[in-house]
């Protein structure tokens, strides 16, 4: 019996070791200096997984991508792997605490504003490549990481060549694509506009796609293309996309400084946007419109409508916000952005108790969810979820519950968030 037990224990131990060894092996117990020494000795690159404890995509990568055998085989063969936590919590162990100082240095030196961020260093500890954001496909993640192994595809190496003055069009195009792979949202407009500035024909499909991606200012080379060749742009990107891009730029440059005194917009990784400036107490909308007329008279009405949405939302003036959204949904000459409307409806659900506002938001949600019902199931369910919440908050309890139960059924009946929300509704509790 003892011999059988010993064999069983050995098998369990072997299985646990095999399980552990299939994925990426992250080193522990060494500091940054020691890791660089180890990388130099073994002639390997260094891979740093930059994560935070609150980052959902970080957890998903750690649970679903890093443990895969093919991922482990590639990273363990080519890199010294280190996982570095970039936030501070009361539950941090000694390993995490020992990296506090280095994590702060990395954060400041490499300007990390999106998690996860993956940093790749050569054996001398010099940053040569980075990937911003998660990649939930193992093969794609490996392919992105492979670019760290060759100077011709190392993102930071290419970026340094650009800063040294390499303006060859082929190089600029290669760097633009590398920037996109790295998801470096701040640098994409810089290098893409440098490339577009070398082009004789801006109306090729590839260049039009880059114009949509890289044009962020009215002084960018692609802005005139968006203004004067809307049909060509929309043929590639979809109806109204050129106008939408132009309106966003004009809003940022003309309206935002008027609505928020000293106002400016800062974009961070992951689509996060922050607005600065002191909100103007009283806005003269006719004066605001006159600021647009000299250059953008054809877009003035649409931009003023978008400005009202922004202004009233920022000031929590939900009755006026509701009027502006209704004008956008029912009076706008162009096709509406349904995802924006769903977001506006959700704002009313979360922040307003006004019955008039709630009923208006129900009407918007009804309109967009019916329009998308046969097009995209995921979007349909999101809109139906918003509608169900609005119905419940407005006092229409049974229809609200029915909507969320339909969503739960469509997703397989296992969504904890939905189950808890429906339970609260049935008990008459707040869900907002």
C-alpha positions in Angstrom: 0.0 0.0 0.0 2.8 2.4 0.9 4.5 1.6 -2.5 1.2 2.3 -4.4 0.8 5.6 -2.4 4.4 6.6 -3.2 3.8 5.9 -6.9 0.5 7.9 -6.9 2.3 10.8 -5.2 5.1 10.7 -7.8 2.5 10.7 -10.6 0.7 13.6 -9.1 3.9 15.5 -8.7 5.0 14.7 -12.2 1.6 15.8 -13.6 1.8 19.1 -11.6 5.3 19.8 -12.9 4.2 19.0 -16.5 1.2 21.3 -16.1 3.4 24.1 -14.8 6.0 23.6 -17.5 3.7 23.8 -20.4 3.2 27.6 -20.3 5.5 30.6 -20.0 7.9 30.2 -17.1 8.2 33.5 -15.3 11.3 34.0 -13.2 11.1 34.9 -9.6 13.6 35.8 -6.9 15.9 37.9 -9.2 16.2 41.6 -9.5 16.5 43.5 -12.7 20.3 43.5 -12.6 20.4 39.8 -12.1 17.9 39.2 -14.9 20.1 41.1 -17.3 23.1 39.2 -16.2 21.2 35.9 -16.8 20.0 37.1 -20.2 23.5 38.0 -21.2 24.9 34.7 -20.0 22.3 32.7 -21.9 22.2 35.0 -24.9 18.5 35.5 -24.6 16.1 38.4 -24.9 14.0 39.6 -21.9 10.2 39.6 -22.0 8.4 41.7 -19.4 4.7 41.2 -18.8 3.5 44.5 -17.4 0.2 44.1 -15.7 -2.0 45.4 -12.9 -4.3 43.5 -10.5 -7.4 45.4 -11.7 -6.8 44.7 -15.4 -9.3 42.2 -16.9 -7.4 41.6 -20.1 -4.2 41.0 -18.1 -5.9 38.2 -16.2 -7.4 36.7 -19.3 -3.9 36.6 -20.9 -2.5 35.0 -17.8 -5.3 32.4 -17.6 -5.9 31.6 -21.2 -2.8 32.5 -23.4 0.3 32.2 -21.2 -0.4 28.6 -20.0 -0.7 27.2 -23.6 2.1 24.8 -24.5 3.0 26.5 -27.9 3.2 29.9 -26.2 5.4 28.5 -23.4 7.7 26.7 -25.9 8.3 29.9 -27.9 8.8 32.3 -25.0 10.9 29.9 -22.8 13.2 29.2 -25.7 13.8 32.8 -26.7 13.3 34.9 -23.6 14.0 35.3 -19.9 10.4 36.0 -18.8 9.4 38.3 -16.0 6.0 39.3 -14.8 5.9 42.8 -13.2 3.0 44.2 -11.3 2.5 48.0 -11.9 0.0 48.8 -9.3 0.3 48.6 -5.5 -2.1 46.7 -3.2 -2.3 45.7 0.4 -2.1 42.0 -0.6 1.2 42.3 -2.4 3.8 39.7 -1.5 7.6 40.2 -1.1 8.3 39.4 -4.7 5.9 42.1 -5.9 7.2 44.6 -3.3 10.8 44.0 -4.4 9.8 45.2 -7.9 8.0 48.4 -6.8 11.0 50.7 -7.6 11.7 49.0 -10.9 8.1 49.1 -11.9 7.9 52.8 -11.2 11.1 53.3 -13.3 9.6 51.3 -16.2 6.4 53.2 -16.0 8.1 56.6 -16.2 10.8 55.7 -18.7 8.6 53.9 -21.1 5.4 55.9 -20.6 3.1 53.0 -20.0 -0.6 54.1 -20.1 -2.3 50.9 -21.2 -2.3 47.4 -19.6 -1.2 44.9 -20.3 2.0 46.3 -21.9 4.6 43.8 -23.0 8.2 45.1 -23.1 11.0 43.3 -24.9 14.7 44.0 -24.1 17.9 42.7 -25.6 20.5 40.9 -23.4 22.0 44.3 -22.5 18.7 45.5 -21.1 17.9 47.9 -23.9 14.3 48.2 -24.9 13.9 47.0 -28.5 10.2 46.1 -28.9 6.8 46.5 -27.2 3.2 45.4 -27.6 0.5 47.6 -26.1 -2.6 45.7 -25.1 -3.8 42.1 -25.0 -4.0 39.6 -27.9 -6.4 36.8 -27.2 -5.2 34.5 -29.9 -2.1 32.4 -29.1 -0.7 32.3 -32.7 -1.2 36.0 -33.2 0.5 36.8 -29.8 3.5 34.6 -30.8 3.7 36.3 -34.2 3.8 39.7 -32.6 6.4 38.6 -30.2 8.6 37.1 -33.0 9.1 40.6 -34.2 11.2 41.2 -31.2 13.8 38.7 -32.4 14.9 40.5 -35.6 16.2 44.1 -35.9 14.2 44.6 -39.1 10.9 44.1 -37.2 11.8 45.3 -33.7 9.4 48.2 -33.1 11.6 50.3 -30.9 14.6 49.8 -33.1 12.6 51.0 -36.1 11.3 53.9 -34.1 14.8 55.0 -33.2 15.8 54.9 -36.9 12.8 57.3 -37.6 14.0 59.7 -34.9 17.5 59.6 -36.5 16.0 60.9 -39.7 15.2 57.9 -41.9 12.4 59.2 -44.2 12.5 56.6 -46.9 8.9 55.9 -48.0 9.3 52.1 -47.8 10.8 52.4 -44.4 8.0 54.7 -43.2 5.3 52.3 -44.5 7.0 49.4 -42.7 7.2 51.5 -39.5 3.6 52.5 -39.8 2.5 48.9 -40.0 4.8 48.1 -37.0 3.2 50.9 -35.1 -0.2 49.5 -35.7 0.9 46.0 -34.6 2.4 47.5 -31.5 -0.9 49.4 -30.9 1.1 52.6 -30.2 -1.9 55.0 -30.7 0.1 58.2 -29.9 2.8 57.5 -32.5 0.6 56.1 -35.3 -0.4 59.6 -36.5 3.2 60.9 -36.5 4.7 58.2 -38.7 1.7 57.6 -40.9 1.5 61.3 -41.7 5.2 61.3 -42.5 4.6 58.5 -44.9 1.5 60.1 -46.5 3.6 63.3 -47.0 5.8 61.3 -49.4 2.9 60.1 -51.6 1.9 61.5 -55.0 -1.5 59.8 -55.0 -3.3 59.9 -51.7 -6.4 58.2 -53.1 -5.2 54.7 -53.2 -7.0 52.3 -51.0 -4.0 51.8 -48.7 -3.5 55.5 -48.4 -7.1 56.3 -47.7 -7.1 53.7 -44.9 -4.1 55.4 -43.4 -5.7 58.8 -43.7 -8.7 57.6 -41.7 -6.3 56.2 -39.1 -3.8 59.0 -38.9 -5.7 62.2 -39.5 -6.2 64.0 -36.1 -5.7 67.6 -37.0 -6.9 70.0 -39.7 -3.3 70.6 -40.6 -2.6 66.9 -41.4 -2.1 66.0 -45.0 -5.2 63.8 -45.1 -7.7 66.4 -43.8 -8.3 67.9 -47.2 -8.8 64.5 -48.6 -11.5 63.8 -46.0 -13.2 67.1 -46.9 -12.9 66.9 -50.7 -13.0 63.2 -51.5 -15.7 62.0 -49.1 -17.1 59.5 -51.6 -13.8 57.8 -52.1 -13.2 57.5 -48.4 -16.7 56.3 -47.6 -16.4 53.7 -50.4 -13.7 52.0 -48.3 -14.7 52.9 -44.7 -18.5 53.1 -44.9 -21.1 55.8 -45.5 -20.5 59.0 -43.5 -17.1 58.0 -42.0 -15.3 60.8 -43.7 -17.7 63.4 -42.4 -17.7 61.9 -38.9 -13.9 62.1 -38.8 -13.9 65.7 -40.0 -16.6 66.7 -37.4 -14.5 65.1 -34.6 -11.4 67.1 -35.6 -13.3 70.4 -35.9 -15.1 69.8 -32.6 -11.7 69.3 -30.9 -10.1 72.3 -32.5 -13.0 74.8 -32.5 -15.8 73.8 -30.1 -13.9 72.2 -27.2 -11.8 75.4 -26.4 -15.1 77.4 -26.5 -17.1 75.0 -24.4 -14.3 74.4 -21.9 -12.1 77.4 -21.3 -8.6 76.2 -22.0 -10.1 72.9 -23.1 -8.1 70.1 -24.7 -8.5 66.4 -25.2 -6.0 63.8 -24.2 -6.3 60.3 -25.6 -4.9 57.3 -23.7 -4.5 53.7 -24.6 -7.5 51.5 -24.8 -9.8 54.2 -26.1 -9.8 56.2 -22.9 -10.3 60.0 -23.4 -9.9 62.8 -20.9 -11.1 66.4 -21.3 -9.5 69.3 -19.6 -10.5 72.9 -19.0 -13.1 74.9 -17.1 -16.7 74.5 -18.4 -18.2 77.7 -19.7 -21.2 78.6 -17.4 -23.4 79.9 -20.1 -23.0 79.0 -23.8 -24.4 81.2 -26.6 -25.1 78.5 -29.2 -25.5 81.1 -31.9 -22.0 82.5 -31.1 -20.6 79.0 -31.1 -22.2 78.4 -34.5 -20.7 81.5 -35.9 -17.2 80.2 -35.0 -17.8 77.3 -37.4 -19.4 79.2 -40.4 -16.3 80.7 -42.1 -14.6 77.3 -42.7 -17.2 74.6 -41.9 -20.6 76.1 -42.6 -21.8 72.8 -44.2 -21.1 71.0 -41.0 -22.1 73.6 -38.5 -25.5 72.3 -37.5 -24.2 68.7 -37.0 -21.3 69.9 -34.9 -23.4 72.2 -32.8 -25.7 69.2 -32.0 -22.7 67.1 -31.0 -21.4 70.0 -28.9 -24.7 70.2 -27.1 -24.5 66.5 -26.3 -21.0 66.9 -24.9 -21.8 70.1 -23.0 -25.0 69.0 -21.3 -23.6 65.6 -20.4 -20.5 67.1 -18.8 -22.8 69.4 -16.7 -25.3 66.6 -15.8 -28.1 68.5 -17.4 -30.1 65.5 -18.4 -33.3 67.2 -19.6 -31.3 69.3 -22.1 -29.1 66.3 -22.9 -32.2 64.3 -23.7 -33.5 67.0 -26.0 -30.2 67.0 -27.8 -30.1 63.2 -28.2 -33.7 63.2 -29.5 -32.7 65.8 -32.1 -29.7 63.6 -33.1 -31.9 60.4 -33.4 -34.9 61.9 -35.1 -33.8 65.1 -36.8 -30.2 64.4 -37.9 -29.8 64.4 -41.7 -27.1 61.8 -41.6 -27.4 58.2 -40.5 -27.0 57.8 -36.7 -24.3 56.0 -34.9 -26.3 53.3 -33.0 -23.6 52.5 -30.5 -23.5 56.2 -29.6 -27.3 56.2 -29.1 -27.0 53.1 -26.9 -24.3 54.8 -24.9 -26.5 57.9 -24.5 -29.5 55.8 -23.4 -27.3 54.0 -20.8 -26.2 57.5 -19.5 -29.9 58.3 -18.9 -30.4 54.9 -17.1 -27.4 55.4 -14.8 -27.6 59.1 -14.0 -31.2 60.3 -14.4 -34.4 59.7 -12.5 -36.5 62.0 -14.6 -39.5 60.1 -16.1 -39.5 62.2 -19.3 -35.8 61.4 -19.9 -36.2 57.7 -19.2 -39.2 57.4 -21.5 -37.3 59.2 -24.3 -34.3 56.9 -23.8 -36.7 53.9 -24.1 -37.9 55.2 -27.4 -34.2 55.6 -28.7 -33.4 52.1 -27.5 -36.5 50.6 -29.1 -35.6 52.2 -32.4 -32.0 51.0 -32.6 -32.5 47.5 -31.2 -35.2 46.8 -33.8 -33.0 48.1 -36.6 -30.1 45.9 -35.6 -32.1 42.7 -34.7 -31.3 40.8 -37.8 -27.8 42.1 -38.4 -25.6 41.4 -35.4 -26.7 39.2 -32.4 -24.1 40.6 -30.0 -25.0 44.2 -30.7 -28.7 43.3 -30.5 -28.3 41.8 -27.1 -26.4 44.8 -25.8 -29.1 47.1 -27.0 -31.8 44.8 -25.5 -29.9 44.8 -22.2 -30.0 48.7 -22.1 -33.6 48.7 -23.0 -34.5 46.2 -20.3 -32.7 48.3 -17.7 -34.5 51.5 -18.8 -37.9 49.8 -18.7 -37.3 48.5 -15.2 -36.1 51.9 -13.9 -39.1 53.7 -15.4 -41.5 51.4 -13.5 -42.2 48.9 -16.3 -40.9 46.0 -14.2 -42.2 42.9 -16.1 -41.1 44.0 -19.6 -37.7 44.9 -18.2 -37.2 41.5 -16.6 -38.4 39.8 -19.8 -35.9 41.6 -21.9 -33.0 40.6 -19.6 -34.2 37.1 -19.4 -34.2 36.9 -23.2 -30.6 38.1 -23.2 -29.7 35.6 -20.5 -31.3 32.8 -22.6 -29.4 33.9 -25.8 -26.0 33.8 -24.0 -26.6 30.3 -22.6 -28.0 31.2 -19.1 -24.6 31.4 -17.4 -23.8 35.1 -17.2 -23.4 36.0 -13.5 -23.9 39.7 -14.0 -27.3 39.1 -15.7 -28.4 36.6 -13.2 -27.7 39.0 -10.3 -29.4 41.9 -12.1 -32.5 39.9 -12.8 -32.7 38.7 -9.2 -32.5 42.3 -8.0 -35.3 43.3 -10.4 -37.5 40.5 -9.2 -36.9 41.7 -5.6 -37.6 45.3 -6.5 -34.0 46.5 -5.8 -32.0 49.2 -7.5 -29.9 48.0 -10.4 -28.1 51.3 -11.1 
